[in-house]
Amino acid sequence: MVGSINEDHVFFVDRRPRAGETVSGAALLTRPGGKGANQAVAAAASGATVTLLGRVGADPAGMVQRDDLAARGVDVSLVAEVAGAATGSAFVMVTPDGENSVVIAAGANGLVHAADVEAVADRISESDVLVAQLEVPLDAVVEAIGCCGPATHVLLNAAPFVPLPGPVLERIDTIVVNEHEAASFVGLPSAGIAGTRQTATTILGHGPSHVVVSMGADGAVVATSEGCIHIAAPAVSVVDTTGAGDVLVGTLAARLADGQSVHGAVSAAVDRASASVTGRGARLPLPS
């Protein structure tokens, strides 16, 4: 995997503040996070052998992130400290309905360079699945995709959304976006399952072999050359949706690496992501 590593500061609030307003009474939880790290943990928890390429600051937060990843079975040999940089941070507000809003300070994540990726091109080319997101610089992601061998399944979580070059889209085997990112991709909002099916099919026409649009409690839509289907999510009691999309991506990657079909892998990933929202955070607490 090539991806981000953050220290998450999660505020559980009754409601989000309006412009110029201060809201008191929040509960604060600080925990390891970042899309790349969360997805690596989810993939490892699903039985995959996972190596994460990323950057942290030479600070206490960076040490905590590396140690947590290693304790969860992720190979951190390609996670380097960057002197003079702070470990990435995310500031998350979670409301009682479990929905969240996130602001990110990239920190060391912004210092993942294409040259860092090129230096381990041989390892990437031999991977069964490459997973990347867009919380690290796009040139590093493009380089990683270019390093993939013909047998490597390229899985891109296009979040946060940025426009992608045509040749990159054509090399992607599976692209994963949520409803908001899908709308940004096509430049049009979509409503409901029918609208999301149409959006996913439109994205498919830009080059990826498979398109997965995650829809929270509504599950996911999967578009392939064989058609577009909806995969429903089980009904659960929602506590915190933070990181649920990362659980979906990581589980999907592990199932694809294990040889499952895209549809079967997405179905398993939707179930696991749904289970993750019944507690706080995308990662289970480590055993004491």
C-alpha positions in Angstrom: 0.0 0.0 0.0 1.0 3.6 -0.6 -0.9 5.9 1.7 -1.4 8.3 4.6 -0.7 8.0 8.3 -2.4 10.4 10.7 -3.0 11.1 14.3 -6.8 11.5 14.6 -8.4 13.9 17.0 -12.1 13.0 17.2 -14.6 15.3 18.8 -18.0 13.8 19.7 -20.4 16.7 19.6 -24.2 17.2 19.9 -24.1 19.2 16.7 -21.6 20.9 14.4 -21.0 24.6 15.1 -22.4 27.3 12.8 -20.1 29.9 11.3 -18.6 32.0 14.2 -20.1 29.8 16.9 -18.3 27.8 19.6 -19.9 24.6 20.8 -18.8 23.2 24.2 -19.3 19.9 25.9 -17.4 17.7 23.3 -15.8 14.4 24.2 -12.3 14.0 22.7 -10.7 10.8 21.6 -7.1 10.7 20.1 -6.3 7.6 18.1 -4.2 6.4 15.1 -5.7 7.1 11.7 -5.1 8.1 8.1 -6.7 6.4 5.1 -3.6 4.5 4.2 -3.0 3.2 7.7 -6.6 2.4 8.3 -6.9 0.4 5.1 -3.6 -1.4 5.8 -4.9 -2.4 9.2 -8.2 -3.6 7.7 -6.5 -5.7 5.1 -4.1 -7.2 7.6 -7.1 -8.0 9.9 -8.7 -9.9 6.9 -5.6 -12.1 6.6 -3.5 -10.2 3.9 0.2 -9.7 4.1 0.5 -5.9 4.0 3.4 -3.5 3.6 2.7 0.2 3.9 4.8 2.9 2.2 4.3 6.2 4.0 5.8 9.0 6.0 5.5 10.2 9.6 7.2 13.0 11.5 10.1 12.6 13.8 7.8 13.2 16.7 6.1 11.2 19.4 2.9 10.9 17.3 4.9 9.3 14.5 6.3 6.7 16.8 2.9 5.9 18.1 1.5 5.4 14.6 4.4 3.1 13.5 4.1 1.0 16.7 0.3 0.6 16.4 0.6 -0.5 12.7 3.3 -3.0 13.6 1.3 -4.4 16.5 -1.6 -4.9 14.1 0.5 -7.0 11.6 1.4 -4.3 9.1 5.0 -4.3 7.7 6.3 -0.7 8.5 9.7 -1.1 6.9 8.8 1.4 4.3 7.3 3.9 6.8 10.1 6.5 7.3 10.4 9.5 9.7 10.9 12.9 8.1 13.0 15.3 10.1 11.4 18.7 10.6 7.9 17.6 9.6 5.0 16.8 11.9 3.0 13.6 11.6 -0.2 14.1 9.7 -3.3 15.1 11.7 -7.0 14.8 11.2 -9.7 16.7 13.1 -13.0 14.8 13.1 -16.4 15.9 14.4 -18.9 13.1 15.0 -22.6 13.9 15.7 -25.0 11.6 17.6 -26.2 10.0 14.3 -22.7 8.7 13.7 -22.0 11.0 10.7 -18.7 12.9 10.6 -16.9 15.9 9.1 -13.1 15.8 8.7 -10.3 18.4 8.3 -6.8 17.1 7.5 -3.4 18.6 8.0 -1.1 16.6 5.7 2.1 17.0 7.5 4.6 14.3 6.6 2.0 12.7 4.3 2.7 15.5 1.9 6.3 14.4 1.7 5.8 11.0 0.1 7.6 11.6 -3.2 7.6 9.7 -6.5 11.3 9.0 -6.0 10.4 7.2 -2.7 8.1 5.0 -4.7 10.5 4.4 -7.5 13.1 3.2 -5.0 10.9 0.2 -4.2 9.5 -0.4 -7.7 10.5 -4.1 -7.7 8.5 -4.8 -4.5 5.5 -3.0 -6.0 5.7 -4.8 -9.3 5.5 -8.2 -7.5 2.5 -7.3 -5.4 -0.8 -9.1 -5.9 -2.7 -5.9 -5.1 -1.6 -2.3 -5.0 -3.8 0.0 -2.8 -3.5 3.8 -2.9 -5.5 6.8 -1.9 -5.1 10.5 -2.5 -4.1 11.8 0.9 -0.5 11.6 -0.4 0.8 13.6 -3.4 -0.7 12.5 -6.7 2.7 12.1 -8.4 3.6 9.4 -5.9 0.3 7.6 -6.6 0.9 7.8 -10.3 4.4 6.5 -9.9 3.2 3.6 -7.8 0.6 2.6 -10.4 3.2 2.8 -13.1 5.4 0.4 -11.2 2.8 -2.3 -11.1 3.3 -5.5 -13.0 0.7 -6.8 -15.4 -0.6 -9.2 -12.8 -1.0 -6.6 -10.1 -4.5 -5.6 -9.3 -4.6 -1.8 -9.0 -7.1 -0.6 -6.4 -7.4 3.2 -6.0 -9.6 4.8 -3.4 -10.0 8.2 -5.1 -10.4 10.2 -1.9 -10.1 13.1 -1.3 -11.2 13.5 -5.0 -8.8 15.1 -7.5 -9.0 14.8 -11.3 -7.0 11.9 -12.5 -5.0 11.6 -15.8 -6.6 9.4 -18.5 -3.8 6.9 -18.7 -3.9 6.4 -14.9 -7.7 5.7 -15.0 -7.2 3.2 -17.8 -4.6 1.2 -15.7 -6.9 1.1 -12.6 -8.6 -2.3 -12.1 -10.9 -1.2 -9.3 -11.7 2.4 -8.3 -13.6 3.1 -5.0 -15.4 6.3 -4.3 -18.2 7.4 -2.1 -21.3 9.1 -3.3 -19.8 12.6 -2.9 -16.6 11.7 -4.7 -18.5 10.0 -7.5 -20.5 13.2 -8.0 -17.3 15.2 -8.2 -15.9 12.8 -10.7 -18.8 13.2 -13.2 -19.6 16.8 -12.2 -23.2 15.9 -11.5 -25.0 15.0 -8.2 -26.7 11.6 -8.0 -29.7 10.6 -5.9 -30.5 7.2 -4.6 -29.5 3.8 -5.9 -30.7 4.4 -9.4 -28.8 7.7 -9.7 -25.7 6.1 -8.3 -25.9 3.2 -10.8 -25.9 5.8 -13.6 -22.9 7.6 -12.0 -20.9 4.4 -11.6 -21.5 3.4 -15.2 -20.4 6.9 -16.3 -17.1 6.5 -14.3 -16.6 3.0 -15.8 -16.6 4.7 -19.2 -13.5 6.6 -18.2 -11.3 3.5 -18.1 -11.4 1.5 -14.8 -12.3 -2.1 -15.1 -14.5 -2.0 -12.0 -16.2 0.9 -10.2 -17.4 0.6 -6.6 -19.4 3.5 -5.1 -19.9 3.2 -1.4 -23.3 4.4 -0.1 -23.0 4.1 3.7 -26.2 2.4 5.1 -27.3 1.7 1.6 -24.4 -0.5 0.9 -22.5 -0.1 -2.5 -23.0 -0.1 -6.2 -20.6 -2.1 -8.4 -20.2 -1.4 -12.1 -18.3 -3.7 -14.4 -18.4 -4.5 -18.1 -21.1 -7.1 -17.3 -23.4 -4.6 -15.8 -24.2 -2.6 -12.6 -25.5 -4.1 -9.4 -26.5 -2.9 -5.9 -25.1 -4.7 -2.9 -27.2 -4.0 0.2 -25.7 -3.4 3.7 -27.0 -5.2 6.8 -29.0 -3.0 9.2 -26.9 -2.0 12.2 -27.0 0.5 15.1 -24.7 3.3 14.1 -22.3 4.8 16.6 -19.5 6.3 14.5 -19.0 6.1 10.7 -15.4 7.4 10.9 -13.1 5.1 8.9 -15.9 2.8 7.6 -14.9 3.5 4.0 -11.3 2.5 4.9 -12.5 -0.7 6.4 -14.4 -1.4 3.1 -11.3 -0.7 1.0 -8.9 -2.7 3.1 -11.2 -5.7 3.3 -11.9 -5.5 -0.4 -8.1 -5.5 -1.1 -7.5 -8.5 1.1 -10.4 -10.5 -0.6 -9.1 -9.6 -4.1 -5.6 -10.7 -3.1 -7.2 -14.0 -2.0 -8.6 -14.5 -5.4 -12.3 -13.6 -4.8 -14.4 -12.1 -7.5 -15.0 -8.3 -7.3 -18.7 -8.8 -6.5 -17.9 -11.3 -3.7 -15.1 -9.2 -2.4 -17.3 -6.1 -2.3 -20.1 -8.0 -0.5 -17.7 -9.1 2.2 -16.3 -5.6 2.5 -19.7 -4.0 2.9 -20.6 -6.4 5.7 -17.3 -5.7 7.5 -17.6 -1.9 7.0 -21.2 -2.1 8.4 -19.9 -3.9 11.5 -17.3 -1.2 12.0 -19.8 1.6 12.5 -21.3 -0.1 15.6 -18.3 1.1 17.7 -16.0 4.1 17.9 -13.2 4.2 15.3 -12.1 2.1 12.3 -9.7 0.0 14.4 -10.6 -2.4 17.3 -8.6 -1.7 20.5 -5.4 -3.7 20.8 -5.5 -6.6 23.3 -3.9 -5.6 26.6 
